[in-house]
Amino acid sequence: MIENFLTVGTQVLELFLLIAVGYLCGKIGMLTEEGARSITDIVLYIVTPCVIVENFIRPFDPAMLSGLLTAAAAALLIHGATIGIAYAAFHHKVPEKNRVYRFALIFSNCGYMSLPMQQAIVGPDGVFFGAVYIVVFNIVLWTFGVVLSCGDKKALSPKKIFLNPCLIGMALGLVLFLFSLPVPEIVHKPISFLAALNTPLPMMIVGFYLSKSHLPDAFRDKRGYLCVFFRLIAVPMIALGGMMLCGVRDTILITCVIAAGAPAAAATTMFAAKFRNDAELSVRLVTLSTLLSVITMPLVVGFAQTIGSA
């Protein structure tokens, strides 16, 4: 339990240092609104697909394929349940705020916040299953997340579903994994370099919008605390209970609980900015949930390890 606390505490501190860089850039004018939007597009359309492909570059293993399907099913069910909770819990009279509350509750920071902890606690297999969770996250993000953010179901066209960058990245990654295709170093390294941007760029964007917001408001927002409670405690505990009932144990269970219990995704701010919702509110929710996750994640994950190991 203490090791888990230290692992997550370190990740949170590193995250806040990156947020601080974006905050400083925003305050001194080095990063502008237009620049932040451009960086957001780079992350969504280039960096995230590279993260997915990077984690699927590994030799094929039938047992891992079975685990992959189980992890994918669990991730889909977790996101489905979370969407139901979000719609039941939040009915703000201002649509731009309502969308942000629901988005922050539904989408976790299952990339940066989860993968290092999965690596530390359950090893490389945890990272692999964590990558599967990220794939499902991005499918939901680029389908339901787009509709939620813009408030228009017409935005969800078949073309946008099947040609979104994350599904393309997943398809390519699956081909590489299923056929154990070798990736030349001259191609693999640039993919790795771009995937590595998945940590600093989103956090800098959060920092930029934080520089334009009034942070103390985050601690006075009752709805914000409700949103963070669901995101950090209720959702991972529901996920844990559901997987236990379905017979899921050990690595897959712990991996999914870690991902489900992570703070609000940095995409909360990026999508709020992209679709003209309340970006300031999104920054407050991301910041508050990230800060409180240093306490909740070690406790939730430690509990999952205690009851979920065979």
C-alpha positions in Angstrom: 0.0 0.0 0.0 2.8 2.4 0.9 4.6 1.6 -2.4 1.4 2.3 -4.3 1.0 5.6 -2.5 4.6 6.7 -3.4 4.2 5.6 -7.0 1.0 7.6 -7.6 2.3 10.5 -5.5 5.4 10.8 -7.7 3.3 10.7 -10.9 1.0 13.4 -9.6 3.9 15.6 -8.7 5.5 15.2 -12.1 2.1 15.9 -13.7 1.7 19.2 -11.8 5.2 20.3 -12.7 4.2 19.9 -16.4 1.0 21.8 -15.7 3.2 24.5 -14.1 5.2 24.9 -17.3 2.0 25.4 -19.3 0.7 27.8 -16.7 3.9 29.9 -16.9 3.8 29.9 -20.7 0.2 31.2 -20.5 1.1 33.9 -18.0 4.0 35.3 -19.9 2.2 35.0 -23.3 4.5 32.4 -24.8 1.5 30.2 -25.4 -1.6 31.7 -26.9 -5.2 30.5 -27.4 -4.5 29.8 -31.0 -1.3 27.9 -30.2 -3.1 25.8 -27.5 -5.8 24.8 -30.1 -3.1 23.8 -32.5 -1.3 21.7 -29.9 -4.6 20.1 -29.0 -5.1 19.0 -32.6 -1.6 17.5 -32.7 -2.2 15.5 -29.6 -5.6 14.2 -30.7 -4.8 13.4 -34.3 -1.1 12.4 -34.2 0.3 11.7 -30.7 -2.6 9.5 -29.4 -2.6 7.0 -32.4 1.2 6.7 -31.9 0.7 5.8 -28.3 -1.7 3.0 -29.3 0.6 1.6 -32.0 3.6 1.8 -29.7 2.0 -0.5 -27.2 0.9 -3.1 -29.7 4.4 -3.6 -31.1 5.1 -7.0 -29.5 5.2 -10.7 -30.4 1.9 -12.5 -30.8 0.8 -14.6 -27.8 -2.6 -16.5 -27.8 -3.0 -16.1 -24.0 -2.5 -12.4 -24.3 -5.0 -12.2 -27.1 -7.6 -13.8 -24.8 -6.7 -11.4 -22.0 -6.9 -8.5 -24.5 -10.5 -9.4 -25.4 -11.4 -9.6 -21.7 -9.8 -6.3 -20.9 -11.5 -4.7 -23.9 -14.9 -6.0 -22.8 -14.3 -4.8 -19.3 -13.3 -1.4 -20.5 -16.4 -1.1 -22.7 -18.7 -2.0 -19.9 -17.0 0.4 -17.5 -17.4 3.3 -19.9 -21.0 2.3 -20.6 -21.8 2.3 -16.9 -20.0 5.6 -16.3 -22.0 7.2 -19.1 -25.2 6.1 -17.4 -23.9 7.6 -14.0 -22.9 10.8 -15.7 -26.3 11.4 -17.2 -28.1 10.5 -14.0 -25.9 12.7 -11.8 -25.7 15.9 -13.8 -28.4 18.2 -15.2 -26.9 21.6 -15.1 -29.0 24.4 -16.7 -26.0 25.6 -18.7 -25.3 23.1 -21.5 -21.7 24.1 -21.8 -21.1 23.3 -18.1 -23.3 20.2 -18.1 -21.2 18.7 -21.0 -17.9 19.3 -19.1 -19.2 17.7 -15.8 -20.3 14.6 -17.7 -17.2 14.5 -19.8 -14.9 14.7 -16.7 -16.8 12.0 -15.0 -16.8 9.6 -18.0 -13.2 10.0 -19.3 -10.2 9.1 -17.0 -6.6 10.0 -17.5 -5.9 6.3 -18.4 -2.7 7.1 -20.3 -0.2 9.0 -18.3 -1.6 8.5 -14.8 -2.4 4.8 -15.3 0.4 3.3 -17.4 3.3 4.0 -15.0 1.3 2.6 -12.1 0.3 -0.5 -14.1 4.0 -1.0 -15.0 5.1 -0.6 -11.3 2.4 -2.9 -9.9 1.6 -5.6 -12.5 4.5 -5.2 -14.9 4.6 -5.3 -18.8 1.4 -7.3 -19.1 -0.4 -4.6 -17.2 0.9 -2.0 -19.7 -0.3 -4.2 -22.6 -3.8 -4.5 -21.1 -3.6 -0.8 -20.1 -3.0 0.0 -23.8 -6.2 -2.0 -24.7 -8.1 0.1 -22.2 -6.7 3.2 -23.9 -7.9 2.0 -27.2 -11.4 1.5 -25.9 -11.2 4.9 -24.2 -10.3 6.6 -27.5 -13.0 4.8 -29.4 -15.6 6.1 -26.9 -13.9 9.5 -26.9 -14.0 9.9 -30.6 -17.6 8.7 -30.9 -19.7 9.5 -27.8 -17.2 12.1 -26.6 -17.6 14.1 -29.8 -21.4 14.0 -29.6 -21.4 14.9 -25.9 -19.0 17.8 -26.5 -20.7 19.4 -29.4 -24.3 18.5 -28.4 -25.2 17.3 -31.9 -25.7 13.7 -32.9 -25.2 14.6 -36.5 -21.5 15.0 -35.7 -21.3 11.2 -35.3 -21.1 10.1 -38.9 -19.9 6.6 -40.0 -17.0 8.4 -41.7 -15.9 10.1 -38.5 -16.2 6.8 -36.5 -14.2 4.6 -38.9 -11.7 7.2 -40.0 -10.9 8.7 -36.6 -7.2 8.6 -35.9 -7.5 6.3 -32.8 -9.4 3.6 -34.6 -6.8 3.7 -37.4 -4.0 3.4 -34.8 -5.8 0.5 -33.2 -6.2 -1.3 -36.5 -2.6 -0.9 -37.4 -1.5 -2.0 -33.9 -3.6 -5.1 -34.1 -2.2 -6.1 -37.4 1.4 -5.7 -36.0 0.5 -7.7 -32.9 -1.5 -10.5 -34.5 1.1 -11.2 -37.2 4.1 -10.3 -35.1 5.3 -8.0 -37.9 8.7 -6.5 -37.4 8.8 -2.7 -37.3 12.1 -1.2 -38.7 13.9 0.9 -36.1 13.9 3.8 -38.4 10.0 3.7 -38.2 9.7 2.5 -34.6 11.8 5.3 -33.1 9.8 8.2 -34.6 6.6 6.5 -33.3 8.1 6.2 -29.9 9.2 9.9 -29.9 5.7 11.1 -30.9 4.1 8.7 -28.3 6.3 10.2 -25.6 4.6 13.6 -26.3 1.4 12.2 -24.8 2.5 13.2 -21.4 3.9 16.8 -21.6 1.7 18.4 -24.3 -1.8 17.6 -22.8 -0.5 18.7 -19.3 0.8 22.0 -20.7 -2.5 22.7 -22.3 -4.2 22.1 -18.9 -1.6 24.5 -17.4 -2.3 27.1 -20.1 -6.1 27.2 -19.4 -5.4 27.1 -15.7 -3.5 30.4 -16.2 -6.7 31.9 -17.5 -8.9 30.6 -14.7 -9.6 31.4 -11.1 -8.3 28.2 -9.3 -10.0 28.9 -5.9 -13.3 28.4 -7.6 -12.5 24.7 -7.9 -12.7 24.3 -4.2 -16.0 26.1 -3.9 -17.8 24.1 -6.6 -20.1 21.5 -5.0 -20.9 19.9 -8.3 -17.2 19.6 -8.9 -16.7 17.6 -5.7 -19.6 15.3 -6.7 -18.0 14.8 -10.1 -14.6 14.0 -8.6 -16.2 11.6 -6.1 -17.7 9.6 -8.9 -14.6 9.8 -11.0 -12.1 8.7 -8.3 -14.1 6.5 -6.0 -17.5 5.3 -7.2 -16.5 4.4 -10.8 -13.5 2.2 -9.9 -15.3 0.5 -7.0 -18.3 -0.3 -9.3 -15.8 -1.6 -11.9 -14.1 -3.7 -9.2 -17.3 -5.2 -8.1 -18.6 -5.9 -11.6 -15.3 -7.6 -12.7 -15.2 -9.7 -9.5 -18.8 -10.9 -10.2 -17.7 -11.9 -13.7 -14.7 -13.8 -12.5 -12.0 -11.4 -13.7 -9.0 -11.5 -11.4 -5.3 -10.6 -11.0 -3.6 -8.6 -13.7 -6.6 -7.6 -15.9 -8.7 -6.7 -12.8 -6.0 -4.5 -11.3 -5.1 -2.9 -14.6 -8.7 -1.9 -15.3 -9.3 -0.6 -11.7 -6.2 1.6 -12.0 -7.4 3.0 -15.4 -11.0 3.4 -14.1 -9.8 5.2 -10.9 -7.6 7.8 -12.6 -8.4 11.5 -12.5 -10.3 13.3 -15.2 -8.6 13.1 -18.6 -6.6 16.0 -20.0 -8.9 15.6 -23.0 -11.6 17.1 -20.8 -9.9 20.5 -21.3 -8.8 19.8 -24.9 -12.4 18.9 -26.0 -13.9 21.8 -24.0 -11.6 24.2 -25.8 -12.1 22.5 -29.2 -15.9 22.5 -29.0 -16.3 25.9 -27.2 -17.6 24.5 -23.9 -16.5 25.8 -20.5 -12.7 25.4 -20.7 -12.2 27.1 -17.3 -14.5 24.6 -15.6 -12.7 21.7 -17.3 -9.4 22.9 -16.0 -10.7 23.1 -12.4 -12.1 19.6 -12.6 -8.9 18.1 -14.1 -6.8 19.9 -11.5 -9.0 19.0 -8.5 -9.4 15.4 -9.5 -5.6 15.1 -10.1 -4.8 16.6 -6.8 -7.2 14.3 -4.9 -6.1 11.2 -6.8 -2.9 11.1 -4.8 -5.0 9.9 -1.9 -7.8 7.9 -3.6 -5.8 5.9 -6.2 -3.4 4.2 -3.7 -6.4 3.3 -1.5 -8.6 2.0 -4.3 -5.8 0.1 -6.0 -4.5 -1.4 -2.8 -8.1 -2.7 -2.0 -8.3 -4.2 -5.5 -5.0 -6.0 -5.0 -6.1 -7.3 -1.6 -9.4 -8.9 -2.8 -8.7 -9.4 -6.5 -5.6 -11.7 -6.4 -6.2 -15.3 -6.9 
